[in-house]
């Protein structure tokens, strides 16, 4: 019956019935103004239908993937435009499989009552230990604050602890270390270490599934909450309000809270003052970029973790190259990226290692594209690899447009290009799956994990490349190596 009413509403709209077609036209114009012409032409012009039925607005999209992408990027704009066009409208974003009859279509805005929300909360994922954190003058205060935060008898002495500093300086390491240390000292405790993006996704899914109480029990019953990348909450009013209540509830229960952001709380734009005031209620500590001494220690530590023995002069060259221009200190992530680059090149060109397998200056110069004796301070080369450079090389070699790789295309050649880009991003950079997902415009980092696993499986199986005659006889691993060499060669120029 509901499907019949939906269909009748759309038919009436298109036929000029009780809801004039002009109403839909006005709605489409409002949405277009909200999102801009280019996104409209790319995502909406051909694949999205609008319908108005009394006080309900339906946005019908052809596939679950496209629906998720559109709702994630433009959902707020669609709802704002719809309520401007139809005051107090109920807005629903539907998946409309146009190969199926209308009665078989259903809304993904709220799962049907017969299928309750069964999704389990994301488990805490930890990669780092506090013992592995390399300390120096720039991060000693933050590291000491984390140690005191975990061991303090009175949880309110430091909570909430807010760690801020530029991207790539070790904030995530400290948060995951805090969760790890606290869990080991209090095995029966409930801890969660997640990103603000994951918190937002959990909250949105709980709202859609009608399981807010379950969500609140999961987050407000914690002994320790570590929330990373808090700047992600900008312009997300609903999530900000929910986090305010979550922080208040945790504080009343005496739980420990540690947060991290690229920005100081006072500098965060589009974040509610009430939330900023809660960030400022505890200790705020800053991590600064590493100085030269710390960069030397970090280069040695990263090399050791990769099984590299690096001589002192080569370590100094790596440390120097991690900071451009000369008056910049650079980030830990960029320094790790250089070590990763050195490891990749020396594994492909072992002849540049010494007879005893030590990485010397010549090997590092080769990895960074420096000729022997060349001025180390030359600015044109030696930066850690960027995902954009990998994407550019992949697209040129496979003859695909970047917009296709960044878009929703499932063409075989585009899927191959996307998979190789993800694989090399993991191999040649230190970016995480969520960071790679953002760089490739994916709505969820789970798609990046899947692409990486699929590509590695194809490489292990020596699967042939089946994307065109120009690649006949080539295995996926060989294709990835060609792109890798192209990226490294261009990085040396």
C-alpha positions in Angstrom: 0.0 0.0 0.0 2.9 2.3 0.9 4.6 1.5 -2.4 1.4 2.3 -4.3 1.1 5.7 -2.7 4.8 6.4 -3.4 4.3 5.5 -7.1 1.1 7.4 -7.3 2.7 10.4 -5.8 5.5 10.3 -8.4 3.1 9.6 -11.3 0.9 12.5 -10.2 3.9 14.7 -10.1 5.1 13.9 -13.6 1.5 14.0 -14.9 0.7 17.3 -13.4 -1.8 15.8 -10.8 -2.3 17.0 -7.2 1.4 17.9 -6.9 2.4 20.2 -9.8 5.5 19.3 -11.7 6.6 22.9 -11.0 7.1 21.8 -7.4 9.6 19.2 -8.4 11.3 21.6 -10.7 11.6 24.1 -8.0 13.0 21.4 -5.7 15.6 20.4 -8.3 16.6 24.0 -8.8 17.1 24.5 -5.0 19.2 21.3 -4.7 21.3 22.4 -7.7 21.9 25.8 -6.1 22.9 24.2 -2.8 25.4 21.8 -4.2 26.7 23.6 -7.3 26.5 22.8 -11.1 29.5 20.4 -11.4 28.3 18.0 -8.6 24.8 18.2 -9.9 25.8 17.2 -13.5 28.0 14.4 -12.2 25.8 12.8 -9.6 22.2 14.0 -10.0 21.3 15.0 -13.6 20.8 11.4 -14.9 20.6 9.1 -11.9 18.4 10.8 -9.3 14.6 11.3 -9.3 12.7 13.6 -7.1 9.1 13.1 -6.0 6.7 15.2 -3.8 3.7 13.5 -2.2 1.8 16.0 0.1 4.4 16.7 2.9 6.8 14.0 1.9 9.8 14.4 -0.4 11.3 11.2 -1.9 14.8 11.2 -3.5 15.1 8.0 -5.6 18.6 6.8 -6.5 19.4 3.9 -8.8 21.9 1.9 -6.6 22.8 1.4 -2.9 26.4 2.5 -3.6 25.3 5.8 -5.3 22.7 6.3 -2.6 25.4 6.0 0.1 27.8 8.3 -1.7 25.1 11.0 -2.4 23.7 10.9 1.1 27.1 11.1 2.7 28.3 14.1 0.6 25.1 15.9 -0.1 22.5 14.6 2.4 22.4 17.8 4.5 22.1 20.0 1.3 19.2 17.8 0.0 17.3 18.0 3.2 17.8 21.7 3.6 16.6 22.4 0.0 13.7 20.0 0.4 12.4 21.7 3.5 12.8 25.1 1.9 10.6 23.8 -1.0 8.1 21.9 1.1 8.0 23.2 4.7 8.1 20.5 7.4 8.6 17.8 4.8 9.6 14.3 5.6 12.7 13.7 3.5 13.5 10.1 2.4 16.5 9.0 0.4 15.5 5.8 -1.4 17.2 3.1 -3.4 15.1 2.6 -6.5 16.2 -0.5 -8.4 14.5 0.3 -11.7 14.7 -3.3 -12.8 12.3 -4.3 -10.0 8.7 -3.5 -9.4 7.9 -0.6 -7.1 6.5 -2.8 -4.4 10.0 -4.5 -4.1 11.7 -1.2 -3.5 12.5 0.0 0.0 13.9 2.9 1.8 17.4 2.8 3.2 16.7 5.8 5.4 15.2 3.6 8.1 15.5 -0.2 8.0 12.2 -2.0 8.1 10.8 -3.0 11.5 11.2 -6.7 10.7 15.0 -6.3 10.3 16.3 -4.7 13.6 19.6 -3.0 13.7 22.2 -5.8 14.4 25.4 -4.0 13.7 27.9 -4.4 16.5 29.9 -1.4 17.7 33.3 -1.1 16.2 36.0 -2.8 18.3 38.8 -0.7 19.5 41.7 -1.0 17.1 45.2 -0.4 18.4 48.5 -0.4 16.6 50.8 1.5 18.9 52.5 1.1 22.3 53.7 3.9 24.5 57.1 2.2 24.8 57.5 2.7 21.0 56.9 6.4 21.2 60.2 8.3 20.4 60.5 11.2 22.8 62.1 14.6 22.4 61.6 18.2 23.5 58.7 18.8 21.1 56.5 15.9 22.4 57.8 15.3 25.9 55.0 17.2 27.6 52.2 15.4 25.7 53.8 12.0 26.3 54.2 12.7 30.0 50.6 13.9 30.2 49.4 10.7 28.7 51.4 8.6 31.2 50.0 10.7 34.1 46.5 10.5 32.6 46.5 6.7 32.5 48.0 6.2 36.0 46.4 9.0 38.0 44.4 7.8 40.9 41.9 10.6 40.4 40.5 10.4 36.9 39.4 14.1 37.1 42.9 15.3 37.6 43.6 15.4 33.8 40.3 14.5 32.2 39.4 15.5 29.6 42.9 15.6 28.2 43.1 17.3 24.8 46.2 16.8 22.6 46.6 19.1 19.7 49.2 19.6 17.0 49.7 19.5 13.2 48.9 16.3 11.3 51.5 13.6 11.4 53.2 14.3 14.8 52.1 11.3 16.8 48.7 12.2 18.3 47.1 8.9 17.2 50.1 7.0 18.6 49.5 8.6 22.0 45.8 8.0 22.0 46.1 4.4 21.1 48.9 4.0 23.6 46.7 5.5 26.3 43.9 2.9 25.5 46.5 0.1 25.5 48.1 1.1 28.8 44.9 1.6 30.6 43.4 -1.7 29.3 46.5 -3.6 30.5 46.4 -2.0 33.9 42.6 -2.4 34.2 41.8 -5.6 32.4 38.1 -5.5 33.4 37.6 -1.9 32.2 35.7 -0.8 29.1 37.8 1.3 26.8 37.2 2.6 23.3 39.7 4.3 21.0 38.1 5.6 17.8 38.1 8.5 15.4 35.5 11.2 15.4 34.5 9.9 12.0 33.7 6.5 13.4 31.8 8.0 16.3 29.7 10.0 13.7 29.0 7.0 11.6 27.9 5.0 14.7 25.6 7.8 15.7 24.1 8.3 12.3 23.5 4.5 11.8 21.9 4.3 15.3 19.6 7.2 14.4 18.6 5.5 11.2 18.1 2.2 12.9 16.2 3.6 15.8 18.8 2.2 18.2 20.0 5.3 20.0 19.6 3.8 23.4 21.9 1.0 22.5 24.4 3.5 21.1 24.3 5.5 24.3 24.7 2.5 26.5 27.7 1.5 24.5 29.5 4.9 24.7 28.3 6.2 28.1 29.2 3.1 30.0 32.9 3.4 29.2 35.8 3.8 31.7 38.0 5.4 29.0 37.1 7.1 25.8 39.9 8.1 23.3 38.5 10.2 20.4 40.8 11.1 17.6 40.5 13.7 14.8 38.0 15.8 16.6 38.2 18.4 13.9 36.1 16.0 11.8 33.0 17.1 13.9 32.9 20.6 12.2 29.5 21.4 10.8 28.0 18.1 12.2 25.5 19.7 14.6 23.7 16.5 15.6 26.8 14.6 16.3 28.2 17.5 18.3 25.1 17.6 20.5 25.3 13.9 21.1 29.0 14.1 22.0 28.3 16.9 24.5 25.8 14.7 26.3 28.2 11.7 26.1 31.1 13.7 27.6 28.8 15.0 30.3 27.6 11.5 31.2 31.2 10.1 31.2 32.4 12.9 33.4 29.6 12.3 35.9 30.6 8.7 36.1 34.2 9.5 36.6 35.4 8.1 33.3 38.6 9.2 31.6 38.4 11.1 28.4 41.3 12.0 26.0 40.8 13.8 22.7 43.1 14.8 19.8 42.8 17.3 17.0 44.9 19.1 14.4 43.7 22.4 16.0 43.6 23.9 19.4 40.0 24.0 20.7 39.9 27.8 20.6 40.8 27.7 16.8 38.2 25.1 15.8 35.7 26.6 13.4 32.1 25.4 13.1 32.2 23.6 16.4 29.6 24.5 19.0 30.9 26.8 21.8 29.4 24.3 24.3 31.5 21.5 23.0 34.7 23.7 22.8 34.1 24.7 26.5 34.1 21.0 27.4 37.4 20.5 25.5 38.9 23.3 27.5 37.6 22.0 30.8 40.7 19.8 31.3 44.3 19.9 30.3 45.3 21.0 26.8 48.8 19.9 25.7 50.5 20.5 22.3 52.8 18.5 20.2 55.3 20.5 18.1 57.2 19.4 15.0 60.4 17.4 15.8 63.7 19.2 16.0 66.8 17.8 14.3 67.9 15.6 17.2 64.5 14.0 17.4 64.3 13.5 13.6 67.6 11.6 13.8 66.2 9.3 16.6 63.0 8.8 14.6 64.8 7.9 11.4 66.9 5.3 13.3 63.7 3.9 15.0 61.7 3.7 11.7 64.7 2.1 10.0 65.1 -0.5 12.7 61.4 -1.4 12.6 61.8 -2.1 8.9 64.9 -4.2 9.4 67.2 -1.6 8.0 70.7 -0.9 9.3 71.4 2.7 8.4 74.7 4.4 8.9 74.9 7.7 10.8 75.6 10.0 7.8 72.7 8.4 5.9 70.4 9.0 9.0 71.4 12.6 8.9 70.6 12.9 5.2 67.1 11.4 5.9 66.5 13.8 8.8 67.5 16.8 6.7 65.4 15.8 3.8 62.3 15.4 6.0 62.1 19.2 6.5 61.6 21.5 3.6 62.1 24.4 3.3 65.1 24.6 5.6 63.3 26.6 8.3 60.5 24.0 8.5 60.7 21.1 11.0 58.6 18.6 9.0 56.2 16.0 10.4 56.9 12.6 11.8 54.7 11.0 9.1 56.7 12.6 6.3 60.0 11.4 7.9 58.5 7.9 8.1 57.5 8.2 4.5 61.1 8.9 3.5 62.3 5.8 5.4 59.5 3.8 3.7 60.7 5.2 0.3 64.3 4.2 1.2 63.2 0.7 2.2 61.2 0.3 -1.0 64.0 1.3 -3.3 66.7 -0.7 -1.5 64.5 -3.8 -1.7 64.1 -3.3 -5.5 67.8 -2.2 -6.0 69.8 -4.2 -3.4 73.0 -3.3 -5.3 72.9 0.1 -3.6 73.4 -1.5 -0.2 76.9 -2.1 1.1 78.4 -5.6 1.1 77.2 -6.0 4.7 73.7 -4.9 3.9 74.0 -1.5 5.5 72.1 1.5 4.1 74.6 4.2 3.3 74.5 7.7 1.9 74.6 6.4 -1.7 71.5 4.2 -1.1 69.6 7.1 0.4 70.7 9.5 -2.4 69.4 7.0 -4.9 66.1 6.6 -3.1 65.7 10.4 -2.9 66.9 11.1 -6.4 70.0 12.9 -5.3 73.2 12.6 -7.4 76.3 11.8 -5.4 77.7 15.0 -3.9 74.6 17.0 -4.9 73.5 19.8 -2.6 71.3 18.3 0.0 69.2 21.4 0.4 68.0 21.4 -3.2 64.3 21.8 -2.9 63.1 20.0 -6.0 63.4 16.4 -4.8 63.3 14.2 -1.8 59.8 14.8 -0.5 57.9 11.7 0.7 55.6 10.3 -1.9 52.1 11.6 -2.1 48.9 9.7 -3.0 48.2 12.2 -5.7 51.5 11.3 -7.4 50.6 7.6 -7.2 47.2 8.3 -8.6 48.6 10.3 -11.5 51.1 7.6 -12.5 48.4 4.9 -12.3 46.0 6.9 -14.5 48.6 7.7 -17.1 49.8 4.1 -17.4 46.4 2.6 -17.5 44.9 5.4 -19.7 42.0 6.3 -17.4 40.8 9.6 -16.2 41.3 10.5 -12.6 37.7 11.6 -12.3 36.7 8.0 -13.1 38.9 6.5 -10.4 37.7 9.1 -7.9 34.1 8.6 -9.0 31.7 5.6 -9.0 32.8 3.9 -12.2 33.0 0.1 -12.0 34.6 -0.4 -15.4 37.2 -3.2 -15.3 40.1 -0.9 -16.2 39.0 1.7 -13.6 38.7 -0.9 -10.9 42.2 -2.2 -11.7 43.6 1.4 -11.5 41.8 2.0 -8.2 43.2 -1.2 -6.7 46.7 -0.6 -7.8 46.6 3.0 -6.5 45.4 1.7 -3.1 48.0 -1.1 -3.0 50.9 1.4 -3.8 49.5 4.0 -1.4 49.9 1.4 1.4 53.3 0.2 0.1 54.9 3.6 -0.5 53.3 5.9 2.0 52.5 5.9 5.7 48.9 6.9 5.2 46.1 4.9 6.9 43.1 3.4 5.2 40.8 6.3 6.2 43.3 8.8 4.9 43.6 6.9 1.6 39.8 6.7 1.4 39.5 10.5 1.7 42.2 11.0 -0.9 40.4 8.7 -3.4 36.9 10.2 -2.5 35.6 6.9 -1.1 32.6 7.1 1.2 34.1 4.5 3.6 37.6 3.2 4.3 36.1 -0.4 4.2 36.1 -0.1 0.4 39.8 0.7 0.5 40.6 -2.3 2.7 38.7 -4.5 0.3 40.5 -3.1 -2.8 43.9 -3.6 -1.0 43.1 -7.2 -0.1 41.8 -8.0 -3.6 44.9 -6.5 -5.3 47.3 -8.3 -3.0 45.4 -11.6 -3.7 45.7 -11.0 -7.4 49.5 -10.3 -7.0 50.0 -13.5 -5.0 48.1 -15.6 -7.5 50.1 -14.0 -10.4 46.7 -13.2 -12.0 46.9 -11.8 -15.6 45.9 -8.3 -16.3 42.7 -8.4 -18.4 42.0 -4.8 -19.2 43.1 -4.5 -22.8 45.4 -6.0 -25.5 48.2 -3.6 -24.6 48.6 -5.4 -21.3 48.4 -9.0 -22.6 50.9 -11.3 -20.9 51.4 -9.0 -17.9 50.6 -10.1 -14.4 49.0 -7.8 -11.8 52.2 -7.8 -9.8 54.2 -6.8 -12.8 51.8 -4.0 -13.6 52.1 -2.7 -10.0 55.9 -2.8 -10.2 55.8 -0.8 -13.4 53.7 1.9 -11.8 55.9 1.8 -8.7 59.0 2.4 -10.7 57.3 5.2 -12.6 56.3 6.9 -9.3 59.8 6.6 -7.9 61.4 7.8 -11.1 59.2 10.9 -11.3 59.8 11.5 -7.6 63.6 11.8 -8.3 63.2 14.4 -11.0 
